[in-house]
Amino acid sequence: MAHNYDIKTLLSEEEVAGLWELYDQTPVECFRQDYQLFNIEKRQVRSRLSHHPCLKTLDAYMLKEHGLRCNVHYFLKYGKNSFTRMHCDNVKVVKKTIITFLETSNLVGGHTIVHDLHYDLPPNKDQSIRRTGSSHRNNVVPCVLPDVTGSSLIYDWSTKHGVSKVFEGHRIVLVSWYVENA
């Protein structure tokens, strides 16, 4: 069955280790709220660091596979009480997003959630359907996805997504936004 997201390993172990070097060089900003993000630590990759070899691997993949160029890369650290409200990205800016999972430490909560595709499959003979309208191909199925260190979650602007509240521990991800190649 098709999904409206992909989970891939785009970076080697060495490249993931290189992201930590980049993480340490990036200035920290703390936000109570940054648009859909709450109680978050954010590290924006500035232009002088945006040509890091690890980022070039992600950018080359998106250019080759989707014809998109990078708009921005930034790191997020979710700690206690952090979360991301369920939302879709701004279609005027972002066409695709890559979330690269770097670390989860003693994490309770902090799950990646996406609303996946639903298909109108015929019911079993002992099942009935009660609804108005059709859910065919709508993004209505909430799914909790695995956060595997080094893996990358890829989705487009129309995929509703978020992160559940962190109760304990922390998680660190790299977010990469891609736009049309002008």
N, C-alpha and C positions, 0 to 999 in steps of 0.2 A: 504494500500500500504506500502511496506517495505521502510525503510530509511537506509542510511549508518551511522547513528548515533542514539543514544538513549539519552533521557533526563529523569533522575531519581532523586528521593530524596533518597540519600544514608545516609545522616547525620541527626541526630535529631537536634532540636533547641539548645539543650545544647552543642552538638558537634560543631555546627557552632559557637556558642559563644566561645567555647574553641579554635577555630582557631584564634580568635582575640588575645587571650593570646599568642599564638604561633607567630602570626604576629608581635606583639610588642617586642618579644624576639629575632627576627631575624634581622641581620644587613642589612642596606640599601646600594644598589649600584645603581647609576644612569647611564643610557646608552643613548647616542645619537643613537647608533645602536648596537644591540646584535643579530646577525644573522638576523632573519626575523622581530625582534621587533625594533621599532623606538621610541625615546623620552620616555623611559620607566623607571620606578622605579622597581627594582627587589630585592627580599629578598629570598635568597637561604636558605633552611632548612638544617642546618649542621647536621652531624651524631648524635651529642649528643641530638638533639631535634627531630630526625626522628622517635623516638618511642612514640611520643605523642599519646594518646588514639584516638584522632580524625583521625589521619593519619592511625592508625591501622585498623580502620573501613573501610576506602577506600581500604587499602592493602588486607584485608581479603576478601572483595567483589571480587576484581580482581583475587585473587588466586582461590577462590571457583568457580567463573563463567567462568574464562578464562584461569586459570592455569598460570597466570603471576605474577611476583614479581616486586616490586617498584625499579625503577632506581633512581628517584629524585623527590622531591617535591619543588616547589618554588612559591612565591607570586608575582603577577604583579599588579602594580598600573598604570593605564592609566590616564594621565592628558591631558590638552590641547595640541593638535598636536601629541598625541601618536597614533600609529596604528600598526597593524601587517600585513605585506605583505602576500598575498595569497600564500600558499605553502602546500606541503605534508611533513610529518615528515620523518626522515631518517630511512628507513626500517632496516638498519644494527644495529640501536640502539633501536628505539621505535616501539613497536607492537601496543600498545593502549595508549590513553591519556584520562585523566579525567580533565575537567575544572569545578571547583566548584565556583559558583558565590557568592561572599560575600557582595558586596555593589555597588550600583550605586547612585551617588549623583548629582542631577541637570544635568544629562547627556544629552548632545546633540551630536549625533553621537556615536561612540564607540560601534557599533553593532557587534555581533558575526555573521560571515558569513561562511556557509559551502556550498560546491558544492554537492548537493544531487543526488540521482539516477534518471535517466530518463528511462522511458519505452516506447517502440514503441507501442502505443495504436492505434487502428484503428481510422482513422479520421471520423468525422461526414460526412454525405453525401455531405454537401456543402463546405467541406474543402479539400484542396489539400496539397501535401507535395512536397517541393522542397529542395533537399539536395544531397550530395554525401556521400555514406556509410551509416552506421546505427549508431544510438545513443543508441541502446538498452543496458540498464544497465550501461551506462557510467555515470560518475559523472559530469554532465554538467549543472545542474539546480542550479543557485545561490539562496540560501535561507538565509534570515535574521531570526535568532532564538531569542526567548525571553531570557532575562537575569533575571531569577527569583532567588532572594536571597535564598540561601540554596540548590538550585537544582544543579545537576551535569550533564554536557554534556560529553558523552563518544563516542569516535570514534577511528578508527584504522589509521595506518600510511598512508594509501592510500587516505584518505579523505582530499581533498583540503579545507583549512580553513584559516581564517584571521579575523581581527578586523578592522572595518572602522575607519577613522580618528575621533578623539574626538575634537569637537569644543568648548564645555563647559563642566564643571563638571569633574567628575572622576568615574572610576570603578575599583574595586579590585577583583581579582580572585586568586584561588589557582590552580596551574597547577601540575598535577601528571603524570609522564611518567612511563610506565610499559614495561618490557622486558620479554623474555622467561625465565622460571624458570630453571636455570641450576643446 
